[in-house]
Amino acid sequence: MLDLMTRIRQLQRPALLARAARFGVDEYRHETVLPRLLKTAHAPRPAAALMALLDIEAATDARRIAGTGDYAPARHVELLIAISGEARMLQATALRAV
């Protein structure tokens, strides 16, 4: 099984989605956005959040590719922003532990 950072680096999404996510990641707020995306009462730690977000994003990307009517580009961008934000938090935590 691939580690989380490798899975994130291997994500290949359309340039427009990736660019939009890069613009939003600086405004990402873990405590407010994550519970809404994951439908939880509290935001989990970054590693657990990333695993859940990657699974949700994969399903969302499958809907994008299939062209289903329930695909929402804004939600997809929001998921990519959250993945980027949580990855930053995970890296910062790892650097502090060293």
C-alpha positions in Angstrom: 0.0 0.0 0.0 1.3 3.4 -0.9 1.9 6.0 1.8 -0.3 9.0 1.9 2.2 11.5 0.5 2.9 9.2 -2.5 -0.8 8.9 -3.1 -1.1 12.6 -3.1 1.9 13.2 -5.4 0.4 10.6 -7.9 -2.9 12.4 -8.2 -3.3 13.6 -11.8 -6.3 15.9 -12.2 -7.2 18.4 -14.9 -5.1 21.5 -14.8 -8.1 23.8 -14.1 -9.1 21.8 -11.0 -5.5 21.7 -9.7 -5.0 25.4 -10.3 -8.2 26.3 -8.5 -7.2 24.1 -5.6 -3.8 25.9 -5.3 -5.5 29.2 -5.1 -7.7 28.1 -2.3 -5.3 26.1 -0.1 -4.0 29.2 1.8 -7.5 29.9 3.0 -8.2 26.3 4.1 -9.4 26.0 7.7 -9.1 22.5 9.2 -11.6 22.9 12.0 -14.4 24.4 9.9 -14.1 22.7 6.5 -13.1 19.2 7.4 -16.2 18.2 9.6 -18.5 19.4 6.8 -16.7 17.5 4.1 -16.3 14.3 6.1 -19.7 14.7 7.8 -18.3 14.3 11.3 -18.7 16.3 14.5 -15.0 17.0 14.9 -12.1 17.2 12.5 -9.9 14.1 12.7 -6.1 14.3 12.7 -4.4 15.0 9.4 -3.4 11.4 8.5 -6.9 10.0 9.2 -8.5 13.0 7.4 -6.3 12.5 4.3 -7.2 8.8 4.0 -10.9 9.7 4.1 -10.5 12.7 1.8 -8.5 10.7 -0.8 -11.3 8.0 -0.9 -14.0 10.6 -1.3 -12.0 12.5 -3.9 -11.4 9.2 -5.9 -15.2 8.6 -6.0 -15.8 12.2 -7.0 -13.2 11.9 -9.8 -14.8 8.7 -11.0 -18.1 10.6 -11.3 -16.3 13.4 -13.2 -14.8 10.9 -15.7 -18.2 9.0 -16.1 -19.9 12.3 -16.7 -22.7 11.6 -14.2 -25.2 14.3 -13.4 -24.3 14.4 -9.7 -20.7 15.6 -10.3 -20.1 19.0 -8.7 -16.8 20.7 -9.8 -16.9 23.1 -6.8 -17.1 20.2 -4.4 -14.2 18.5 -6.2 -12.1 21.6 -5.9 -13.0 21.9 -2.2 -11.9 18.3 -1.7 -8.6 19.0 -3.5 -8.1 22.1 -1.3 -8.7 20.0 1.8 -6.2 17.3 0.6 -3.6 19.9 0.0 -4.2 21.6 3.4 -4.2 18.4 5.3 -1.0 17.3 3.5 0.7 20.6 4.6 -0.4 20.0 8.2 0.9 16.4 8.1 4.3 17.5 6.7 4.5 20.3 9.3 3.8 17.8 12.1 6.4 15.4 10.7 9.0 18.2 10.6 8.3 19.2 14.2 8.7 15.6 15.3 12.3 15.4 13.9 
